[in-house]
């Protein structure tokens, strides 16, 4: 899916969260289950690099998880999106600052 702000440059954070709520509502209507929430971009450095001023958050649905064991790819450190997703989903298991 193409990034909405590329086609709609005036979109704001409120619009983005409204779109997210509608998307989650549709997924739940289609049979998915809300199983949790995630938060990302919690460090100031990542916020600056993403041109935002606060962490972002979202819903976790039951079809977003795998029951298969996984290993980290050998190039994980060069794949920022993967690392962010892994850190976000594993943050609840963390016992200290990341």
RASUL-V146798 format. One record per helix or strand of 2 or more residues. SS is the DSSP state (H for helix, E for strand). FROM is the first residue (numbers start at 1). LEN is the number of residues. If there is no record, write none. Layout:
SS:FROM:LEN
SS:FROM:LEN
This chain:
H:4:4
H:13:17
E:34:7
H:44:6
E:56:6
H:62:3
H:76:3
H:80:14
